[in-house]
Amino acid sequence: MTDPVQTSLISDSTTSTNTPDPATTPPPNNPEAAPDPAPADPTTAVETGSAAADAEGPSEAEPTPLALEDIVLPDGFEMPEEVGNSFLALINSPPESRTEFANSLIGIHTSLLESVAGEYAQQWETTQEQWRTEVQNLPEIGGQNLQTSLAEIAKVLDRYGDKEARDALAMTGAGNHPALVRLFHKIARDVNEKIPVTGASPTGALKDRATRMFGNSEG
């Protein structure tokens, strides 16, 4: 049995004296050889890459929206709900303009200060009302005696104080404190109380001593 004839470029070049022209020489008849691939279309490649990127999603994950519970506040401090919602809306969706962002942040800060100041003022007024109620219930001072007690204290302030002292008591609210009301009332009792004069008059006392020493010159 004879070997099958094999076609090879190397074997053909050794037996032929003429070098074949690659441009005019047809390729060998090899049914198993695969055809040359068609040139790639760059437009198709770009579109394919874009589709793959869209399928995978954005390159960076969107940040999780910030919640009010994520903000660490100082001990004892509570942010009003309305101010907190405005702050979170600004942080989670900041404007592109830095000027607009800064102005919005200052506006939120101003609203927070006004809210805190209003709460402090309300608490102070509540404290003053509690003090006035306690004074009205003080024994011997409040109740039906309140107006008389305040009139006695006013005499002490008129005698020993001045307008600045009265203004200080009113401005600080100290004039409503039960302890200071009791203090001024005690001072008023000591200062305003009329001490009655008791015992014999000096003239009578001298006359009695003279009688005992020299006797009664009459008769």
NORTAWO-V818522 format. One record per residue. SS is DSSP state (H for helix, E for strand, - for the rest). D_CENTER is the distance of its C-alpha to the mean C-alpha in whole Angstrom. Layout:
{{SS D_CENTER} {SS D_CENTER}}
//
This chain:
{{- 101} {- 100} {- 96} {- 94} {- 94} {- 91} {- 90} {- 88} {H 87} {H 88} {H 91} {H 92} {H 92} {H 94} {H 97} {- 97} {- 98} {- 96} {- 92} {- 91} {- 89} {- 85} {- 85} {- 88} {- 88} {- 87} {- 85} {- 86} {- 87} {- 84} {- 83} {- 80} {- 78} {- 75} {- 75} {- 73} {- 69} {- 68} {- 66} {- 62} {- 61} {H 57} {H 56} {H 56} {H 55} {H 52} {H 51} {H 52} {H 49} {H 47} {H 47} {H 47} {H 43} {H 42} {H 43} {H 41} {- 38} {- 36} {- 36} {- 32} {- 30} {- 27} {- 24} {- 22} {- 20} {- 16} {- 15} {H 11} {H 13} {H 14} {- 10} {- 10} {- 7} {- 8} {- 10} {- 10} {- 6} {- 6} {- 5} {- 8} {H 11} {H 12} {H 9} {H 9} {H 13} {H 13} {H 11} {H 13} {H 16} {H 16} {H 15} {H 18} {- 20} {- 20} {- 22} {- 25} {- 25} {H 23} {H 23} {H 21} {H 19} {H 18} {H 18} {H 16} {H 13} {H 13} {H 14} {H 10} {H 9} {H 11} {H 10} {H 7} {H 8} {H 11} {H 10} {H 8} {H 12} {H 14} {H 13} {H 14} {H 17} {H 18} {H 18} {H 20} {H 22} {H 23} {H 23} {H 26} {H 28} {H 28} {H 30} {H 32} {H 33} {H 34} {H 36} {H 38} {- 39} {- 40} {- 44} {- 46} {- 43} {- 41} {H 43} {H 46} {H 46} {H 43} {H 44} {H 47} {H 45} {H 42} {H 45} {H 47} {H 43} {H 43} {H 47} {H 45} {H 43} {H 45} {H 48} {H 45} {- 42} {- 41} {H 39} {H 37} {H 36} {H 36} {H 33} {H 31} {H 32} {H 31} {H 28} {H 26} {- 27} {H 29} {H 33} {H 31} {- 31} {H 34} {H 35} {H 35} {H 37} {H 39} {H 40} {H 41} {H 43} {H 45} {H 46} {H 47} {H 49} {H 51} {H 51} {H 52} {- 54} {- 58} {- 60} {- 64} {- 67} {- 69} {- 72} {- 76} {- 76} {H 77} {H 80} {H 81} {H 80} {H 82} {H 85} {H 85} {H 85} {H 88} {H 90} {H 90} {H 91} {H 94} {- 94} {- 95} {- 97} {- 98} {- 101}}
//
